[in-house]
Amino acid sequence: MKADNEKLIESYSDKLPPSVLEEIKVGVPGTISKEKLIQILDRSILVYKNAKVHAGECVGLVSAESIGEPGTQMTLNTFHFAGVAEMNVTTGLPRIIEVFDSRKIISTPSMEVFLNSKINQDVEKVRQLASSIKETRFGELVSEYSLNIFEQTLGIKLNSEIIADKGLTTKDIVKLIKAKVKNFEVESKSDEIIFTQKSKSEDIKDLYGIKEKLKEIKIKGLKGIVQVLPVKRGEEYIILTSGTNLKDVLALPEVDGTRTVSNDIHEVREVFGIEAARQAIINEVYKVVESQGLNINIRHVMLVSDLMCVGGVVKGITRYGVVSEKASVLARASFETPLKHLINAALEGEIDNLTSVVENVMINQPVPIGTGLPGLVTKMK
């Protein structure tokens, strides 16, 4: 592009945002005449101004309607992966409610783990990595338990095929268990482990207790990742997981940390910070909206997301989250638990300045938005 044209585009930097100017720079051919470029820029300004929100526009209400109205068309379904019980993903309305309520514990936590270019084409390596990050508990390796009441011992027979498949040996397992188990002597034969109580008490309950405790001991993998599924996406293989552990997955050298995501908003905030959590909310909601074949302008979703993250922590749109922070007593009371808000406000002697919409509607005054903003003064003769 000629230097003159570049200068011309730069001169519009106070009228158009940088992203629009960059798009024009990339989009117009280098041989374009100055007059045509000016036409394009002027037309862009018009389109940009029309796209802006008008002063006094009630953006919150418009967003609420834009998300709420298609929300009534949503199906209430859970998407199942065939043949894998744990690998299902909540979609539709339940997922949107989960995100907007900012739930700490979500019903189907999952991750998409992208891998770096060294291994993402090799299906065998991807499968090995997937198997190594899946959390393996001791209970999965056992084929049978036998309790000897007279000798007060607990014998555990291991499934040698599963152990070999996981790349473990009985010796490794015994070493791990010895570190976790106190008050018992641990001996091992080829594929059997025997636990004997050190103090010969009459209480057989301890043996039952140790049996249950053993089942939950983590032998291998990352905590919280219950199920893994390597899948091909486009040209590369990625790993879908059921259960999330973003922090530990990102520490693996094979993982591409720039693209790996979790669908747990609070975990994203802890690992990447509040800006990432804001983006995660937008992505998650938009993913649901698109999968349902609906069309919501992304700016409405962005507004809700900004509102949830503006305080530096993720707050849900509930009476304990965003609503509890409204300045107006009447606005808080109009949402849920009105008595609680009114009594607390009376005790503290709060003043309501009636600056927003809801409280003015309640006391039958013009609302300060749109045509309610300007006031008219007439001169009398």
N, C-alpha and C positions, 0 to 999 in steps of 0.2 A: 504494500500500500504506500502511496506517495506520502512524503513527509507533510505536505500541505494538508492532506486529508486527515492525517493523524492529529495534527494541530487543531483542525476544525472540530474533530470529535472531542478532543481534550477541552476545548472552549465551552462545551456543553456540560462540564462536570458539575456545575452548580444547579443545573436544571434536571438532570437525570441521575439515577443511582449508578455506581460503578459497574454493577453486574449487567445492566441494560446496555451501557456503552461498550462493554467488553463483547457482548453478543453481537452488537452492530459491527464492531471492528472485525470479528471473525466472519460474520455473515455476508458483508458486502464485498463484491469483487474489487481487486486492486486497481482496475482500470476505470472505476466509476468517476463520472464528472462531478465537479464541486457542486453544481446546481442540484443534481439529483440527490447527492448526499445530504444537502441542506433540507431538501424535501423530506427525505427519510427521517432525519433527526426531528424536524418539526412535527411530523405525523406521530413519531414515537412519543413526543412530549404530550400530545393530545390524548393518546391512548393511555399513557401513564397517569395523567391527571384524572381521566375518567375512572381508572381502576382504583384510585385512592378513596378512602372512606370520607364521606362528607362530614363537616363539622357538626357536632350535635347528633350524629348517628348513634343509635342505641345498639352498639356492637354486641354486647353481652346477650341481649334478648335474641338478636338475629342468629347468633351462634347457637344458642340453646335450641332454637326452633330448627335450625338446619341440621343439627345432630339428632334432635328428638324425633323429628318427623320421619326420616328414613329408618330410625331405630325401631319404629312400630312395624316396619316391614321385615325385620330381621327374623331369621329362624333361630330356634334355641337348640343348636346342635353341637355335638362334640365330634371331632374328626378322628376316626380310628385308623391306625396303620394296620393293614391286614395281618393277622397271625401273631401280633405282638401285643399282649394284654396291657403292658405298662406304657406303651408308646401311643398315647392319644393326646390330642391337643385341643384345648377348649377354644371354640371359635364363637362367632355370633354374639348375641346380646350378653350372655354370661361373661364373655371375655371383656367386652367393653365396660361392663359394670365393675369387673375386677380391677381394671386399669384406673377408671375414674374414681373408684373408692379408695385407691392406693392401698390395697390389701397387703399386709405383711406376708401372709402365707397364701400362695396362689395354688389353684387346684392342679394345674399340670405344668410345673416348671420345666423348661427345656432350653437347650442351647443349640446353636449352629456353629460347629467348630470348623473353621477353614484352615487348611494346611498350606505350608509354604511350597514353592514350586519344585523343591527337591523330591518330595514324596507324593504330591497330590495327583500324579498320574498313575502311580503304582498301586493297584488294588490290594495286593498282598501286604504291602507295608502299612497301608491305611487300616486294613483289617487287624493287623498286629497291634497298631497303636490304639485302635478302638478297644480291643480286648484288654490292653494294659491299663486304660483309664477307667474301665468299668469297675465299680466297687465290688470286690469279692469278699463275702463274709464266710466265716468258718462253717456255718450251717449248710452252705451250698456244697461243701466238699465231702460231707459225711454221708455214708450209705446206710449205716445203722448204729444205734446206741445200745449198749447192754449194761444193765445195772446189777452188780452182785451185792446182795444185801448182807450176806454173811461176812464177806471179806471187806465190805464197805469200799468197793472200787467201782469206778465207772470206766467201761471200755468203749472206745469209739473207733469204728472201722471206717477208713477213708475210701473214697472212690478214686482208685488210681488213675482211671482214664481222664477224669476231670482235672486232677492235679497235674497230669502230664500236659494236658491241653492248655492249662494256665501257665505252664512253664515253671512250676514249683516243685519242691521235693519235700518229703516228710520231715527231713531235718530242719528245713527253713521254717515249717509250720510249728514244729515243737519249740524252736528257739523263740518264735514270736509269742507263743502261748505262755511259755515259762515267764516271760517278762510281765505278762498281764495277770497271771493267776498266783495268788498267795495261799498258804495253808494246805497246799496239795503237793504230793510228789508226782512228777510227770515222767513216765517211762514210755519208750516207743519201740515197737517191733516194726517189721517191714511196712505194713500199711495200717497198723493199729496203734492207738495211743491209750495208755492206761493211767487213770488218775487215782491216787490213793490218798486218803485223808491222813495228815501227819498225826493229829491227836485222835485216837480211836474213841470218838464219842458215840453215844447211842443215837445221836440225831442223824437220821437219814436225809433230813430236809436239805442239808448243805449240798449233798450230791445232786439233788434235783436243781438246786439253785445254780450250781456251777454249770450244769448242763444247759440251762437257759441262757446263762451269761455267755457261755462259749459260742453259742449260735450267732451272737451279735458282734463277735470280735472281727475287726477288719483285717484281712490278710493281705490284700493287694488292691491297687487302684486308688481312685480319688474319692474322698468322702462325698456322699450325696448323689453320685451318678449311678442311677439304678439300672439303666438300660442304654445300650448304644446301637446305632444303626448307620453303617457306612452307606451313603447313597451317591449316585452320580448326578452332578448338577452342571449342565453345560459340558465343558471340556474336562472338568476336574472332579475328583471325589471329595466329599465333605463328610463329617460325622455329625449325625443328629443324636442328641442325648435326651434321655428322660431324667430329670433331676439336674440341678445346676451347681457348679462350683467354679465360677469365673476366675477367681484369683489363682487357683492352682492350675487350671487349664492354661491360662496365659503364661505361666512360668515354664511350660514345656517348650523345648527348642524347636520342635516340629510345627508348632501352631503359629498361624499368621494372626498376630494380635490386632492388626488393623481392621480385620473384617469379622472376627469372632464376636458373636452377640449372644446375650441371654434374654429371655423374655420376662425376667424378674426385675422390675423397675428399681426396687430398693437395693438389690445387689449391684445393679449397674451404677447407681449413685455412689455406693460405698467404694467401688473399684475405680470408676472413671470420673466421678464428680457430678455436679448438678446439671451442667450443660448437656452431658451425655444422657442423663436421666430424662431431661426435657425432650431430647431427640428420640429417645426410646419410646416415650409415651406417644409421640406423634406417629412413629413407625408402626407401633403395635395397633393403635386405633385404626390407622389408615389401611393396614393389612386386612383387618376384619371387614372394614367397609368395602374394600375392593373385592374381597373374596365373595361377598354377598351380592356383588354386581350393582352396588349403589353408587351414587355420585355425590360426594360432599366436598365442597371447596376446602382445600387444605388449610386455608387461613382460619377457618372456624375452629378446627382441631388445634391449630397452633395457639390460638387465644386461650383455649381451655388449658392447654399444656403450660403456657406461660404463667397462668394464674396459679396452677398447682405448684410450680417450682420457684415462684418469685422470692420466697423467703429463704432459699438456700437448702431447704429440705422438701421432700415430696409430700404434699398434703392432699388428702382426698377431698372430693366435693361432697362432704358429709357435714353433719352438725358439729363434729369435733374438729374438722379440718378447715377448709376455706371459709365456710359460713360463720364459724365462731369468731373470725377475725374482722368481720364487717364492723365499721365504725358505728352504724346506726342500730339502736336498740330495736326499733320496730322491724327493721329488715331481718334481724336475727330471729325475732319472735315470729315472723311470718313463715319461717321455714319449718322448724320442728320444736317441740317442747317450749311453747310460748310462755307458760307460767314461770318456768325457771328463769328465763331471760328477763321477764318484766320484774320479777321480785328482786333479782340481783341488781338490776339497774336502779330500782327504787331505793334499795339499801345503800347503794353507792352514790345516789343523787346524780346519775348520768344525765347529760344533756344531749338531745337529738337535734342536730342542725338541719335535718330534712334536706340533705343535699342530693339524695339519689331517687330512684324511681319508685320502689316498693312503698316506702314510707309516705310519699306524697299521694299515691293511689289510695292508701289506707285512710288518709284524712281528707280526701276529696279536694286536692289542690292540683293545679296544672303541673305536669311532670317536667323536670328540667332537661328535656332532650328534644331534639328536632325543633318543631315550631314553638315548644314551650320555653326555649332558651331566650330569644330576643324579646324585649319588652317594647311596647309602643308608647310614645309620649305625644300627645296632640296639644297644639296651642289653641286655646279658646279665644274667640274674638272679644 
